[in-house]
Amino acid sequence: MYENIHDFRHTIIVIKASIITRALLLFRFLQRVLLDYLAVNGGETDHATMNARHFYICQWYRDANASTKKAKKAKKANQTNNNSKKNRKRRKDSSSESSEEEV
């Protein structure tokens, strides 16, 4: 069925991405349903429902903002890590070249 382990790993990654995407879509749908429910049933007169709706909106905004910042931080750390690996490799290559020139 699979030619090698790389094909198998790729298939697993695609399946995981599909599951995550579906879960996120379902989560967003449920968020919209809850907000619509609170807007329709609470209206403008029920302050508790209106406050609950605002709370959920603020909470989800805060969570989305935090996850975006976390992703940017991880990306920056990964780039820094990759750059330091490249620099170490360059230093190693340059030091081996200079030692060859000395010989």
N, C-alpha and C positions, 0 to 999 in steps of 0.2 A: 504494500500500500504506500509506504513512504520510501523514497530512494535512500535517504540518509537521515541522520539525527537533525540536521539543519531544517529539512522540510517539516519534520515533526514539530520542532520548536516554533517555526514560523506559523504553523497551523494553530498551535496553542495560543500564541500571541494574538492572532486574528480573532480567535474565539473569545479570549478574555476582553479584547477591545470591544467586541460586539456586545458582550454582556454588560460591560461598564456603560456603554453608550445607551443601551436600553434602560438601564437602571437610572441614569441621569435624566432621560426623557420622562420616565415615569415619575421621578421625584419632582421635576419641574411641573408636570401636569397636576400632581397632587397639591403642590404649593398654590397653583392658580385656582384650583377648585376650592381650597380652604379660604383663600382671599375673597373669591366670589361669594362663597357662603356667608362669610362675615359681613361683606358689603350688603348683600341682599337682606339677610335676616336682622342685621343690626341697624342698618340704615343710618340716618344722621342723628336720631334721637337717643339711641342706646350708647352711652358713653363707654361702658365696659367693653362692648363688642368693638367699638371704634378704636379704643386703646389697644385691644388685643390685636386687631388688624395692623395697626401701626407698629406694634411690638414685633410681630412676625416679619413685616417688611424690613424693619431696621436690623433685626437679627440676621436675616438672610443676606442683606447687603453687607453686613459686617463679616459674616462667614465667607462670602464670595471675595471680598476685598482681602481678607487674611489669606485665603488660599492662593490668590493671585500673587500677593507679596511673597508667600512661601515658595511658589513655583519660580518666581524671578530670582529669589535668593539661591535656590538650589541650582538653577541654570548658571548663575554667576559663579557659584562655587565650583561647579563642574568645569566651566571654562577656565577658571583659575587653576584647577587641578590639572587639566589637559595642557595648559600653557607651561606649568612647572615641569611636567613630564617631558615636553618637547625641549625645554631649556636644558634639562639634565642630559637628554640624549645628545643635544648639540654640543654641550660641554664635553661629554664623553667622546664624541666623534672628533672634536677639535683637539682634545688631549691625545687621542690615539694618533692623529695625523702629525702632531708636533713631535711625538716620541718616535714616529717613523722617520721624520726628517732628521732627527738627531743621530739616528743609526746610520 
